[in-house]
Amino acid sequence: MDVQKDQVRGLRERKKDDARNRIADVVIQFMADASEINHDVVAETTGISRRTIYRYFPDRDSLLSTAFTRVREMAGNRVVFPKDEQALLGTRSIYSGLDRIAPIATLVRSTPQGRAMRLSQKRERQESYLAVAADAVKDLPEEDRVLATAVLQVLHTTVWLEMRDHWDLTGEQMGRATSWAISVLLNDLRSRQGRPLSPDSR
C-alpha cells in the first residue's frame, strides 16, 4: 500500500516538475521574442491554467527566477551560485556551459527580460558571494568588503558576453583567465592585513 502511495506521489511530483519546466521554457521563449512576461500570457501559451501557474509562482519574480534557474540548468549542473572558494575558482565549467547555450545566454545578458530574470535572484546571489568571500575580505573596511566581493562575483559569472564578443574567447579560455584572476585577488585580499583597496582611501 505504501509503495502504491509512493508511486502516486512520485507521478504527481513528475507532473509538477514537467509543468514547471514547460512554464519556464515559455518564459525563456518570451525573452527571445522580446514579449511581455506575465502569468496570463504564460497560461495562454502553455495551456496550463492561470490558477495553477499562480499556485506554483505567486508573483512575477518567482516566475522569472524559475526561468533563470532553468537557464542555468541548461548550461550544466555546475552553473550554480558558489558555496565555497573552490567553487568560486571553478569558472571553466560555468563559461563552457554558457558556450553550450550561447544564444540563450546572450539574450539573458542583453535583453530587458533577461536582466529581469537575473535580478529576480539578486538577493540569493548576493548572499552566496558574501558568504563565500567572507573569510578573504574580513579584515577590510566595511565598504571595501562589498567592493571586493562584487568584483569576485563579476569575474565568476558575468564577463562571458564581453570576452566572447570583444576577444573571441571560448568558455575554456575564459575559465582559465577568470580562475587566475580570482586566485590573484583572493591572495591579495588575504595579504592586505586590513589595508583598504585604494591607496588613497582614508
N, C-alpha and C positions, 0 to 999 in steps of 0.2 A: 504493500500500500504506500509506504514512504517512497519507494522507488518510483512509483507512478506519479506521486505528487512532485517529486524532484524533476521528473521528465516534463511534466506540465509547466512547472516553474521555469525550467530551462528553455522550453519552447517560447514561453511568454517573454523571457529576457531577450532571446534572439530576435523576436519580432520587434521589441522596443529598440534594440540596437540597430536593426535594419531600418526602422522608421527614422531614428535619429540620423543615421548616415545619409538616408535619402534627403532629409531636410538640409543637412549640412552641404551636401553636393549641390543642391539647388541654390543655396546662398552663395556658394563659390561661383556657380554659373552666372548669377546675377552680378557678381563682381566683374566677371569678364564682359558682360553685356552693358556695364555701367547703369544697371537698373536700380531703382529704389528697392531697398531690402526691408520688408516688414512681414508680419505674420499673415496678413491677408494674401499677399501675392505668393508667399510660400505655400499656403494652403491650396490656393487655386492651381498652382503648378504641380504639386506633388499628389493632389487628390486626398491628402490627409486632412482630416477635419481641423478647422481653426481651433476648436476646443482642445483637441489632442496636442496640437503644436503649443498652445499656451500652457498646457499641463507640463510638457517637457521643458519648455523655455518661456518662463513667465514674462520676460521683457526682451527688448531688442538686444541689449548687451549679452544676455545669455545665449541668444540665437547666434550672434556674431562670434562669441567666444567658442562655441561648439564648432562653428565652421573653421575658425582658426586652428583649433586643436586637430580637426580633420586634415587640414593642410599640412600640419607638422607630422601627422601620422603617415601621410602620403610620401613625405620626404624621408622617412625612416624612423625606426624606433629609438634612435639615439638623438633625435632632434627634439630635445626637451629642455626645460629650464634646468640649469646645473644644480646638483645637490652638494658638491664638494669641489675642491680645487682641481682634482684630476679631471673631472667632467668639464670644468672651465677651460682646461688646456686641450680638451679633445675636440677641437674645431674641425678637423678633417672630415669626420662623418657628417657634421652639420652642413658644411659647404658643399660636399659631394652630394648630399641628399637634396639640397636646393637645386643643384645642377640637374638632378633627375626629374624635377618638376619645374624646370625653368620657366615655362610660360605662366604657370600659376604663381610661382614665386615672384616673378616680375610684376604681375598685377597686384600682389599683396604689398609690394614696395612702392607702387607708382600710381595707385588709384585712390580716390577718396574712400571707396568702400573697403579697400584693403587696409588703409590707415585705420578706419573704424574697427576693423577686425583686430588689428594689433593692439589698439588702445583698449579693447574690451578685456584684455588680460594684463593691463598695466600694473595693477596692484600686485597680482601674483608674480609678475616679472620682477618688480622692484624688491619684493620680499625675498625672492630666491637669490638674487645677486647680492643684496645687502647681507644676507646670512653667509653666503659663500666667501665674500670678501672681508667679513668682519675681522678675522684674525690679522690679515695683512694690513688693514688700514687702522687698526685700533689705536695706534699712538698718534695719528694725525689730528690736527684741529678738526672740529666737527664738520665744517663746510667742506674741507678737503676730503673727508671720508666719502661724502656723497659724490664729489667730482671724480675721485679715483675710481669709485665703483661704477659710475656711469661710463667711464672710458673702457673699463673691462667688459661691461655688458655690450657696448657697441662693437668692440673687436670680436666678441664671442659669436654674435649672430647677425649684425646689421650691415656689414660692409659688402655683402655679396654682390649687390647690383652695381655698386660703384666700381668694384675691382673687376667685375665681368665686363662692364661697358667701356671703361676707360683704359683698362690694361689687358683685356682679353685673357684673363687668367681663368684656369679651371678651378673647380672646388678643391681639388687636391693641392694645387699651388696656394690657394687662399688659406687652406688649413695649415700648411707649413708656415706661411708668413704670420698669420694671426696667433698661432700657438707660440711661435718665437716671441712675438711682441708681448703677449700676455705674460709669458715667463719672465721676460726682462722687467716688465712693470711690477710683477709680484716681488721679484728680488729687490728692486729699487725701493718699493714701499716698506719692505721689512728692514732695509738698511738705513732708512732715513732717521730713525731714532726720534721720531716726533717732529722733525723739521717739516715746515709747510711745503706744499708742492711748488710754489713760486718763490724764487729768491727774494723778491721784493714784498712778500706777504708780511703783514705785521702780526 
